[in-house]
């Protein structure tokens, strides 16, 4: 592994450890959800209606871990923080695996 690659992995790990700020800071400052991450119910509260297309498509996809929280809606802050970190690590590993497979396929085709 090159020096640049080590720096990249260290940076990604640090960013993963910082992801719980997305849960901690809004809770601490009573800020609510992040801008643009509203569900249909929240959007209706904010603007008074839900666009027809959003109503129609909102049930199309359900996230495997809604809100990056493996503990469910009533989970403690500790479980939410751990869930955020685990979600970050899973995401990094998934993207790294996809990049690795694509790189291997490209290198194989060049030979």
N, C-alpha and C positions, 0 to 999 in steps of 0.2 A: 504494500500500500504506500502510495506516495505521500509526501508531506501535505500537499494540497488536499488529498483525499481524507487524510486524518483530520485536518482542520474542518473540512466539510462535515464529517461525521460528528465531531465535537460540537460544532455549531448547531446541527440538527438536534442533537441530544439536549443541548441547553435550551433551544426553542421548545422542545417537547416538555421540559421541566417547567417552562414558563406558561404553558397553555392553560393551567388552572386559573390564571389571572382572569380569564374570561368568565369564570364562575364566581371567583372571590370578590372582584371589584364591583360588579353590579349588585351583589348581595350586600356588600359593605356600604355602598352609597345609595342603595334602594333605587337602582337605575332601571330595572326592567330588562327586557331582552335586547339583544344587539340589533342595530338598525338593519332592516331588511330581512331578518330571520323570523318574521312573524308567521304564525299559522293563520288559517282563515278566521278563527275566532278572535285572535288578537287584532287582526286587520279590521275586522268589523267594529271592534271597540274603538280603534284609532280614527277611522275615517267614516264610519257609519254604514258601510256596505261592503260586500265582497264581490269583486268582478265575476261575471258569469264563467269565464274561462277558468279562473282559479277554483271556483266551486266545483266545476266539472272535473278538473284534473288533480285536485288536492288529495284525493284518495287513491290515485294511481300508484304511488310509491310510498312505502312505509320504511323508514330507516331501520336497519338492524339494531341500532342502539340510539333511540331518539335522544336528542340533546347530549349525545356522547356519554350517557349515563347508564351504566349497567345495573344500577341499584333500583331503578324505577322512580316514579314521581316523588315519593316521600323519602328519598335517600338522604342520609346525612351529608354535611359538607365534606367530610373526610372521604366518603364513598364517591362523591361527585369529583373530588380532586383526583383520586386514584383512577377513576374512570376516564377523566380527561387525559391523564398521562398515558394510560393504556391505549386509548384511542389514537393518540398521537404516535405512539410507537408502532401500533398496528398499521396505521396509514403510511408511515415511513417505510416499514418493511414491505408492504404491498407495492408501493411505488418502486422501491429499490429492486424488488423481484421482477417486476414488469420491465424495467430498464435493463436489468441483467439478461433476461430472456431475449429481448429485442437485440441487444448488443451481440449476444451469442449467435443469433440468427443472421445478423448482418455480417459478422466475421466469418461465419461458415460459408455464406454465399460468395464472399470475396476470394476464397481459396480456390 
